[in-house]
Amino acid sequence: MLFSPIHKKVYILCAIWLISSVGYAQNVFNEYSNFECSQSKLIAIPFSVSAKTLNNKPTTAINQIVFYEHRDQFSYWYKLVVTDDRLIECRISPINANDSYVLYIYKYSKDDFCNKVFYGKMKPIKSSDFYKNKNDENEAFELSEIKLKVKKNEAYYFCVLNTSPSNCGHSMQLIEGKDTMNIKAIHFPCSDEDIELKPIAKKVPQKKIAVVPHPEQKIKLDTISVNTREESIKSKKIDADLKIKDELTGNEIKILPAGKNTYKLAIEKGKSYNVECSAVGYKNFDHSIVISEYINPDSNIFDVFLKPLKAGDNFVMNNIYFYPNTYALRKGSENELTYLLNYLTNNPEVKIELQGYTNGDNRCKKNKAYKNKGPEWNFSGSAKKLSLRRSEAIKKYLVQKGVSKQNINTKGFGGEKMIVLNPKTLDAIEKNIRVEVLIVKDNGL
């Protein structure tokens, strides 16, 4: 492995990422167990077995690209199945120089491996099991290069664990005799490098954005402009997400930006479309209408009016993310925060309450990987206190951007008001981990 030097004190307790606290009911997920080692990438040793699955003939160099899924955002798993005694070498390096990863290796051949890791009943092998440095009892990830004797009919699990705030992905090189397997594991959208190799994962074709013409008739499309406005103040444009679909075919119509909160698209006269529009601080607009009947004939503009929320109304900030066990905001939260910022900036009379929620009421422990980072990375305490800190982190961001702190109150409810009880999927977990916004005082219109 080619790692940047990692001091022995930065020992990572894999259980923080990979194991929920012992004592929870089996198969019940929580905020800190969003991994799935049962979906490990399978690699056969010797590699000629793997090569035959790719091109029906042995090869001395196998190049593959794999992609992180959402569940893999903190760790990526490989399962090596051995059909003959071999000596293999392994090297791992980050795709992005700012990232860092550590490696854990397990040896286990039964089907209940993931269950044992989940409950802390399985430990990674020590360096004394490696071909080199037999007298060194350091953990596997502290070695700069691994040489491992693998045995026939054994299975080995490699866990590549992310220990940095960002995670663009890693490269892994496995060498077995004269054969080499080069794997590039990419985590989007962090990595934007050109991909020259054909992905192993099957690419799902995107739905074509088009209007399907009748075979006997050439359809004439009219290009129109669309504005998103506030219903109470019709001259006031607002930031909104707009989606328009052909009601008959379900195909999404291509929408192009044409200025601030103005868009252009092509529609068919007399045809019904489903119009979906959402904006922070406003009720969702979701109607099927004949757009051509609502166009201003003088300006060729179609206006979508959104009704502002009133005092007592609340809404969920769906796209705000935090690193597990912390109140440090993750990348990808900026757009949602900007929408909330613009809403409060354009409505200075509005007062809100930020309400944080977690998935359950488990106590939170510090992650030693973040020892040298700020306090938002090193939280220890109750889930209720963590949810409050997350609300306060959002308030801090808004106040730094110019919103009056008197207009924002914060509360933390921890595991109260769970949307999904006993969640067993990642989607269900994410519904519980949320920040809601309560309108305390509206703009009085």
N, C-alpha and C positions, 0 to 999 in steps of 0.2 A: 504494500500500500504506500502511496505517496501522500502523506498528510503533512500539514503544517505542524510543527512541534506542539504538543498538547501537554501542559504540565500535569504532573500526577495529581495535584490538588483539584484539578477540574474534572474529577471523576464524576461521570454521569450515572445516576441511578436509573437504569433503563425502565424501572418500574414506574417512574413518573410519567413516561410517555406510553409504555406498553402494558402496564398492569394497573388495573383499578385496585383500590384498597381491598385487602382480603376480608371476606365476610359479606360481600354483596351477593345478591341472588345471581345464579348462573344465567348467562345470556342477557342480562340487563345492562344496557350501555349507559355510560354517564359522560359528562363533559370531557373527561380525561382518558377515554378508552376508544377513541375514534380511529383504531387501526384494524387491519384485517389480515393477519398473517396467513390465513387459510387461502388467500388469493396470491400467494407467493409465485413469482415467475419460476417456472420449472426449467432446470438445466440438467442434462444427463452427462455423466462422466463415464467413458471418454466422450469427447466432443463429436466424434464421427456419428454417434447416435443422434445428437442434436442436429448435425449438419444434414443428415438424411431426411429429417422432418422438414428441411427448408428446400432442398434441391435434389433429393434422391441420390446424392453421391457424397463421399467424404471430402473434406476440405481442410486446408491447413490454417485458414483464417476465416472466422465467422464474424461479420459485423451486423449488429442489431441496434435498433432504436426502440425503446419502450417509453411509455408516457405515464407519469404519475396520475392517479385518479384522486378524487377529493379525499378519500380515506387515507391515502398515502402521503398526505402533506407533511407529516412529521417523521415517518419512517417508510423505507421501501424494503421489501422482503424478497429473497431468492431461496429456492429450495434446490439443493444439489443431490441428485440421486445417483449413486455409484454402482456400476455394473462390473467393476474390476478394480483391483488394488492399483492405486496410482499415487503419484506425487504431483500436487498442483501448487501453483503460485498465484497470489492475488494482489492486485494493486488497485487502490481507489483514489480518485482525485475529484475535486469539485469542478463543475463546468464554469462557474463564476468564481473568480479569485477571492471575492469577499465572503463566500460561503465556507462552511466547515462541516465535516461529517465525522462520525465515529462508527466503528464496525464491531458488531458482536457476532460470534459464531457459536452455534449450538449443534450438538450431535444427538439425534433422536430419530427413531425409525417408526414409531407407532403413530396411530392416527390422532391421538389426543394431544399433540404437541402444543397447538395454540391455546388450548384450555389450560395446560400446565404453565405456559408463559404468562397467561392472563392472571393466574392466581399466585404467581411468584414461586411456583414449585420447580422451576427449571432455571438453571444458571448457565451463563456462557462458559465455554471452555477456557482454561487458563493457557498461558503461553508454554507451560511445561508439556502440553499436548502437541506443540508444534515441532516441526522438524528442526528449526533453529532455536537457539536460546532456551534450551531445555531447563536450565537452572533458574530462569527468570520467571517469577510468579506474577508478573504484571498482567493486566487484562489484555485481551486480544487487540483492542484498538490502540494501545500504546506502542505497538510495534510498527516500524516504518515499512516493513515488507513481510508478508506472511508466506511461509512454505508449509504445506500441510499434507501429511500422509493420509489419504482417504482409503477406506477399506470397502471391499466388495459387500454389496447388499446393505450398506449404511446410507443414511440420509443426513444431510447437513443443511442447516438454515443459516443464511447470512442476513443479518439485520443492519442496514445502513441508516443510521439515525442522524437527523439534522440537528445541529447544535448552534445554529446562527439564526438571526432574525429573519433573513431571507432564505429562500430555498429554490434555486434555479435548477437543481439537479446535479447528478454525479456521473462520472465515467468509471466503469469497472473493467479491468482487464484480468482475465483468467488464462493462465498458461499451463498446459498439460503436455509435457514432452515437446514435440515440434508443432503442436496445434495451439492456436490462440483464439479466444473469444473476446471480442471488444463490444461492450455494451454501453450505450449512452442512454441514461435514464433522465428524461427531460420533464420538468415541472412547469407547465404553462400557468399564467401568462408571464411569469418572471423571465423565462428564457426567450429571447427573440432572435437567436442566431439562426442562420440559414441551415436547413436540414437537407443534406445531400443524399442520405441513405433513405431507402424506402421504409416507412414505418412497418413494424411487425403487426401492430394492432390494426384491425380492420377499420378503415375510415368510413364514418357514417355520412352518406351523401346529404348535403343540405337541400332543403326543400326549395325548389325554384320559385323565385319571386316574379310572377308574371300573371297576366290575364290571359286565359285560354280562349282564343277566338272560336266562334262557331264555324264549322267546316264550310258552310255555304255562304257565309257573310263576313266581309271584312269589317272589323269593328273599329270605329273611330274613337280615339282616346283624347280627352281634353286635359291639358296641364293646368293645375290650379295651385293656389297658395293656401296654406292652412296656418292660422294663428291660434295660440292657446292663451286664453284671457280669463280674468276673474269675472264672475257673474255680477258681483256687487258693483264693481268699477270696470265697466266694459272697455275702457281705454287702457286698462292695466294688463300688460302681458306678463305671463308667469312661466317659470321653468317647469317643464312637464315632460314626461315620457309618453310618446305617441305611437300607437300601433293600429294599423288599419288592414283588415282582411276582406277578401272577396267572400261574401256570405255564402255563395253557392258552392265554390270550390274549396274554400278554406285557405287559399293561397294568400300569403302576406304581400301587400303592395309595397314596392320600394319607395321609401321616403328620403328625400334629400334636404339637407339644411339650406335655408335661404335667408339667413339673418338671425338675429336674436329672437328665439321662440317663434320663428316662422319657418315653414317647411314647404316643399313642392312635391307634388305627386301627380300621376296620370290616372284619371278615372273614366269610366264609361257612363254616359248620360243615361239616367233612368235605372241604373243598377243599384242594388242594395249592398251596403258595406257594413261590417262590424267595426265600430270605432271604439278603441280603448285608450283612455288618457288618465294618467295619474300624476299627482304632484304633492309634495310635502305640504301639509296644512290644508289640503282640499279633499273633498269627497271624490271618489273615483267616478269617472265617466265611462260607461259601458253600454252602448246602444247600437242597434242595427237600424240604419237610416239610409235613405236615398240621398247621397251627398249632393248630387246635382240640383236638388230641389232647395237646398239651403245656401247656395252660392250667391254672393252679391254680384249681380250682373254687371255693375259698373267697374268693380275692382277685380272680379274673378277670384274672390277670397272666400274661404269657408272658415268661420270662426267656431272654435270649441270653447264653450264657457264652463268653468269649473266653480262649484259652490264652495266657499271657504268654510272650514270647520268652526263651530261655535264653542263657547266655554262649556266644559264638561265632556266634549268629544276627545277621543284619543286615537292614535294610530301607531303602528309598529314601524321602527326603522329596520327594514329587512336586510339591508346590506352593510351593516356595521359589524366588524369582526374584531375579536381580541385573541391574543395568544393564550392558550390554556393556562389556567392558574395565575394569570396576570391581568392587569388593566392597561396593558400596552396595546395600542391600536394596530391592527394588521394592515398591510397594503390591501387596497381594494375598498377601503372605507371612505376614501376621499370624496368620491362622487356624491354619496348619500349625505355626508357631512356638509358638502357645498350646497346641496339643495336645502338643507335645514338652515344653513347660514343665510342664504339668499332670502328665504322665507321670513326669517326674523329681521333681517336688515330692511326688507321692503315693508314690514309690518311692525314698526317700533312700539306700537301700543300693545302688541300681543305678549302675554306672559305664559310660560310653559313650566311643566314639571317633568324632568327626565327620570324615568323609572327603570331601574335595572333588574333583570331576572337571570337566574342561573338554572341549570338542569339538575335539580335536586339540591339538598342541603349538606353535601359532604364538605368536610373541612379541607382547606387548600394548603399545600406545602410549597416551599420554594423549590425552584429548579436550579440546581447547582451550576448548570451550564450558563446561567445568567448572573452569576455572582458579581461580576464586575460591571454590571449595567445599573441603571437607575432604579429608584424605588418602585416604579410601576412594573418592573420586571421581577421584583423580589418580594412578592406578596405572600403572607402567611396569615391564615385566620379563617373565619367562617365564610360560607357562601354568601350570606346576607351582607357582610362587610365588603366582600369582593364586588357584589353587584352595585353597592353604593359607590365604591371607588371608580367603577366603570362609568357610572352616571356623571361623577365629578370630572372624569377625564374628558368627557364630551363637553361639559360646561367650560372647562379650562380652554379647550380649543376654540369654542365660540366666543368667549370673552376676549381671548387674544386677537380674534379677528374683528373686534369692535362691538360686539353685542353687549348690552348693559347686563352686569351680573345680577342686578335687582330683578331682571325679567326671567331669571332661570332658577328654579328650585330643583333639588336633587333628592332622590330616595332610592333605597335598595331593598328589594323584597326577597332576594335569594330564590329559594325553590317554591315560594308561594305562587299560587295561580298557574300551576303547570298546564300548558295547553295540551300536552300529550302525557298521560300518566303511564309510568313504566315503559318509557320509550325503548324500542329495540332496533331502530334504524337510525342512521346518521341524520336523515331528513327530519325525523321526529325530534332528535336531540336539538337540532338547530332551531326548531320552532320554540323550544323552551328557553334557549339562550338568546335573549333579545333585549332591546332597549325600546321602551314605549314612551311616547310623548303625549302628555295630557295638556290640553288647552285650558289654562287656568283663567285667562282673561283674553277675550277676542278683541278685534279692532273696533267693535261697536257698530259695524255697518249692517 
